[in-house]
Structures are given as C-alpha cells and as structure tokens.
Amino acid sequence: YQALRVRRWVGLSHAHLPVMFERLGEFIASGNASAFSLEQWVRYYSWDLETHFEQMRSACLELCSQAEGSPPEKEGPPAGSSTATARAVSSYIFCADLQGFHRASFSTIRAVVPLIIGLAKEVEQHYPEIAASIVLFNVPGLFSTAYGLVQRFLDPITAAKIEVHKGVPIARLLELMPLETIPVEYGGSNTAAAFPTTSSSEANLSALCSEEHGKDLADGDSGEIHDSLHSSD
C-alpha cells in the first residue's frame, strides 16, 4: 500500500496540526487504483487513517510538554494535563501534489473516481472532521472534470475545506505552516521529507515484498503478498 500510494508526514502547522503531503497526481496517473479491490483499498486506508491519530497524539503531547513550562492559569487545569493547552489536536492538514495527473488516461481516471468516492465516504462515516484543510496544488485543467464528478458525492462540509491551486501556493502554505515544515521541493526548507518514486505495477510490488520478506513470500499468491506488505507496516 505504501509503495503504491506515496504520502509523507512532514511536520506541524502553525496551529500545531500534523501536516501530510502526498504525490496524488503520480498515484492517479500510475493506474494503481486497479491494484486492489475497493474493499481492499478501504481496509488498507482504514489502517492508514489510524496512523493519523498517532501523529495527532504526538502533536498533543508536544503541546502539553510546552504547557508544563508555563505558569498555570488561575483556577485552571494543571500544566501538562490534556486540557492545559485549551484545545485538543483532533485534525490534520492534507496537501496533495497533482503534478503528473495529465499523464492519466481516460480509463485510469474512470477507475480512480469510484475509489476516491469510496475512500471519502469511509472518512466521512468513521473519521468525520479529521481534515482541517485540504490543499490541492499543481492542478491541471483536466483535473477539474474529474474533481467535478467526485465533488457531487462529498459531504458539503468536507467540500468546503478543499482548496484548488494551479501551481504551488507557497503564500497559502506559509499561512498554514512554517517554512521548515514545507518540503524543499515546494519552496520550503524541509529536506527530511523524502518522497520515493511511486511504484506503478504489480511486479514492482512483488519485488518489494521479496526484498523485505524473502523469496518464499514472492512465490506466494497475490493476496498473500498484499496482506504481508500491509501487516509488515
């Protein structure tokens, strides 16, 4: 899953929310939407979303740690408690690079639309309001057609959080997060966020599994390979 869909946590926003960047354009153009069934994608994505809470807990702990060094407010909660910061960390910021989307064929786009709708429904049903802001950038004109199909199925509250930008909106990103959070390739100073090349074939996925788990695993059936890659993460 992680080899087919490249996304990375890069730091925190000004509001101390975890920030994720994803190579969404590469994912759409790769045809990887057909690698798994919708049921499998939902299962892997549910696991993926659980890791978001680890990031939010870490951000909250950092806030609490900072609060321990500040004098407590009169009759307020003790410093270091979960309410000492006067707010919880219960959401994150998602930034998606659509560069590469123009290489997607019509059949590829047709396959990815129901996947995005299915994953969006999963989030809205089980993880409501988890995304504070959704920033789509490097968006080509062709994307507007696909987005129009998806937008009709989105919850209005979710749709209202989505921003669409033609290029890299560095000014907008800086409104949301410090320069050191933004990956250097998008105009920031974060050199720690490494984005590997998106794998785009079943052969590459099998090779990855073989490399990590041994030749016996690579000789197994496709379902075993997928499940093993998931469980190893």
C-alpha positions as CSV (number, residue, x, y, z in Angstrom):
1,Y,0.0,0.0,0.0
2,Q,2.7,2.5,1.0
3,A,4.7,1.7,-2.2
4,L,1.7,2.4,-4.4
5,R,0.5,5.5,-2.6
6,V,3.3,7.8,-1.6
7,R,2.4,10.2,1.2
8,R,4.6,11.6,4.0
9,W,4.2,13.4,7.3
10,V,6.4,16.5,7.1
11,G,5.8,18.4,10.4
12,L,3.4,20.6,12.1
13,S,1.3,23.6,11.1
14,H,1.2,27.0,12.9
15,A,-1.9,25.6,14.8
16,H,0.2,22.6,15.8
17,L,-1.7,20.2,13.5
18,P,0.2,17.4,11.8
19,V,0.8,18.1,8.1
20,M,0.8,15.4,5.3
21,F,2.0,15.8,1.7
22,E,1.0,13.3,-1.0
23,R,2.1,12.7,-4.6
24,L,-1.6,12.3,-5.6
25,G,-1.0,13.1,-9.3
26,E,1.5,10.3,-9.6
27,F,-0.8,7.9,-7.9
28,I,-3.7,8.7,-10.2
29,A,-1.6,8.5,-13.4
30,S,0.1,5.3,-12.3
31,G,-3.1,3.2,-12.6
32,N,-2.5,1.9,-9.1
33,A,-6.2,2.3,-8.3
34,S,-6.7,-1.1,-10.1
35,A,-4.1,-2.8,-7.9
36,F,-6.6,-3.7,-5.2
37,S,-10.3,-4.1,-5.0
38,L,-12.3,-1.2,-3.4
39,E,-12.8,-3.4,-0.3
40,Q,-9.0,-3.9,0.0
41,W,-8.3,-0.2,-0.5
42,V,-10.9,0.7,2.2
43,R,-9.3,-1.8,4.6
44,Y,-5.7,-0.5,4.0
45,Y,-6.9,3.1,4.1
46,S,-8.6,2.5,7.4
47,W,-5.3,1.2,8.8
48,D,-3.6,4.2,7.3
49,L,-6.0,6.6,9.0
50,E,-5.3,5.1,12.3
51,T,-1.7,6.2,12.0
52,H,-3.1,9.8,11.7
53,F,-4.1,9.6,15.3
54,E,-0.5,8.7,16.3
55,Q,0.6,11.9,14.7
56,M,-2.2,13.9,16.5
57,R,-1.3,12.3,19.8
58,S,2.4,13.2,19.3
59,A,1.4,16.8,18.5
60,C,-0.8,17.0,21.6
61,L,2.0,15.6,23.8
62,E,4.3,18.3,22.5
63,L,1.8,21.0,23.3
64,C,1.3,19.5,26.8
65,S,5.1,19.5,27.2
66,Q,5.3,23.1,26.3
67,A,2.5,23.9,28.7
68,E,4.4,22.3,31.6
69,G,6.9,25.1,31.3
70,S,4.2,27.8,31.5
71,P,2.6,29.0,34.7
72,P,-0.9,27.5,35.1
73,E,-3.9,29.9,34.8
74,K,-5.7,30.8,37.9
75,E,-8.2,28.0,38.8
76,G,-7.3,26.4,35.5
77,P,-6.2,22.8,34.8
78,P,-2.7,21.8,35.9
79,A,0.0,22.3,33.4
80,G,0.7,19.1,31.5
81,S,-2.9,17.9,31.5
82,S,-4.7,17.2,28.3
83,T,-6.7,20.4,28.7
84,A,-3.8,22.6,29.7
85,T,-3.4,23.8,26.1
86,A,-7.1,24.8,26.0
87,R,-7.6,22.7,22.8
88,A,-7.1,19.2,21.6
89,V,-5.3,18.1,18.4
90,S,-8.0,16.3,16.6
91,S,-7.3,17.1,12.9
92,Y,-4.6,17.4,10.4
93,I,-3.7,19.3,7.2
94,F,-3.6,17.4,3.9
95,C,-1.7,18.8,0.9
96,A,-1.8,16.9,-2.4
97,D,0.5,17.5,-5.4
98,L,-1.4,16.8,-8.6
99,Q,1.7,17.1,-10.8
100,G,1.6,14.1,-13.3
101,F,-2.2,13.9,-13.5
102,H,-2.0,15.0,-17.1
103,R,-0.4,11.6,-17.9
104,A,-3.5,9.7,-16.7
105,S,-5.6,8.0,-19.5
106,F,-9.3,8.2,-19.6
107,S,-9.6,4.6,-18.4
108,T,-7.3,5.3,-15.5
109,I,-9.3,8.4,-14.4
110,R,-12.5,6.4,-14.8
111,A,-11.1,3.7,-12.4
112,V,-9.8,6.1,-9.8
113,V,-13.0,8.2,-9.4
114,P,-15.1,5.5,-7.7
115,L,-12.0,4.7,-5.5
116,I,-11.8,8.3,-4.3
117,I,-15.5,8.5,-3.7
118,G,-15.3,5.2,-1.7
119,L,-12.4,6.4,0.4
120,A,-14.1,9.8,1.0
121,K,-17.2,8.0,2.3
122,E,-15.1,5.9,4.6
123,V,-13.6,9.1,6.1
124,E,-16.9,10.9,6.4
125,Q,-18.6,8.0,8.1
126,H,-15.9,6.9,10.5
127,Y,-13.5,9.8,10.8
128,P,-15.7,13.0,10.5
129,E,-13.9,16.3,10.5
130,I,-10.4,14.7,10.7
131,A,-9.1,17.0,7.9
132,A,-8.9,20.7,8.9
133,S,-7.7,21.8,5.4
134,I,-7.3,20.1,2.1
135,V,-4.9,21.8,-0.3
136,L,-4.7,20.6,-3.8
137,F,-1.9,22.2,-5.9
138,N,-0.2,21.8,-9.3
139,V,-3.7,21.2,-10.5
140,P,-4.1,20.9,-14.4
141,G,-7.2,21.9,-16.2
142,L,-8.1,18.3,-16.9
143,F,-8.4,17.6,-13.2
144,S,-11.4,20.0,-12.9
145,T,-13.5,17.4,-14.9
146,A,-12.6,14.5,-12.6
147,Y,-13.0,16.7,-9.5
148,G,-16.5,17.8,-10.6
149,L,-17.5,14.1,-10.6
150,V,-16.1,13.5,-7.2
151,Q,-17.4,16.7,-5.6
152,R,-21.0,15.8,-6.1
153,F,-20.6,12.9,-3.7
154,L,-18.7,14.7,-1.0
155,D,-20.2,16.0,2.2
156,P,-20.7,19.8,1.9
157,I,-18.6,20.4,5.0
158,T,-15.7,18.4,3.5
159,A,-16.1,20.0,0.1
160,A,-15.8,23.5,1.7
161,K,-12.4,22.6,3.1
162,I,-10.9,21.8,-0.3
163,E,-8.7,24.4,-2.0
164,V,-7.6,24.1,-5.6
165,H,-4.5,25.8,-6.9
166,K,-2.9,25.8,-10.4
167,G,0.7,26.0,-9.1
168,V,2.4,25.7,-5.7
169,P,0.7,28.2,-3.4
170,I,3.7,29.0,-1.3
171,A,2.0,32.1,0.2
172,R,-1.0,30.0,1.3
173,L,1.2,27.2,2.6
174,L,3.1,29.7,4.7
175,E,-0.2,30.9,6.2
176,L,-0.9,27.4,7.3
177,M,2.6,26.2,8.3
178,P,6.2,27.4,9.0
179,L,8.8,27.2,6.3
180,E,10.6,24.3,8.0
181,T,7.5,22.1,7.6
182,I,7.2,22.6,3.8
183,P,9.3,20.2,1.7
184,V,12.1,22.0,0.0
185,E,10.8,20.9,-3.5
186,Y,7.7,23.0,-2.8
187,G,9.5,26.1,-1.7
188,G,10.1,25.3,1.9
189,S,13.3,24.3,3.9
190,N,12.3,20.8,4.9
191,T,14.9,18.4,3.5
192,A,14.0,15.5,5.7
193,A,10.8,14.6,3.8
194,A,11.9,12.1,1.2
195,F,9.4,11.1,-1.5
196,P,10.4,7.8,-3.2
197,T,9.2,7.1,-6.7
198,T,5.6,5.8,-6.8
199,S,5.6,2.1,-7.7
200,S,3.2,1.5,-10.6
201,S,3.0,-2.2,-11.3
202,E,2.2,-5.4,-9.5
203,A,5.7,-6.6,-10.5
204,N,7.3,-3.7,-8.5
205,L,5.1,-4.5,-5.5
206,S,6.1,-8.2,-5.6
207,A,9.8,-7.3,-5.9
208,L,9.4,-5.0,-2.9
209,C,7.8,-7.8,-0.8
210,S,10.5,-10.2,-2.0
211,E,13.2,-7.9,-0.9
212,E,11.7,-7.3,2.5
213,H,10.4,-10.8,3.3
214,G,12.4,-13.3,1.3
215,K,11.9,-15.3,-1.9
216,D,9.3,-17.6,-0.4
217,L,6.9,-14.7,0.1
218,A,7.4,-13.5,-3.5
219,D,6.5,-17.0,-4.7
220,G,3.1,-16.9,-2.9
221,D,-0.1,-15.7,-4.5
222,S,-1.1,-12.1,-5.0
223,G,-3.3,-11.9,-2.0
224,E,-0.6,-13.2,0.4
225,I,1.8,-10.5,-1.0
226,H,-0.7,-7.7,-0.4
227,D,-1.5,-8.9,3.1
228,S,2.1,-9.4,4.1
229,L,3.1,-5.9,2.9
230,H,0.2,-4.5,4.9
231,S,1.0,-6.4,8.1
232,S,4.7,-5.6,7.9
233,D,3.9,-1.9,8.2
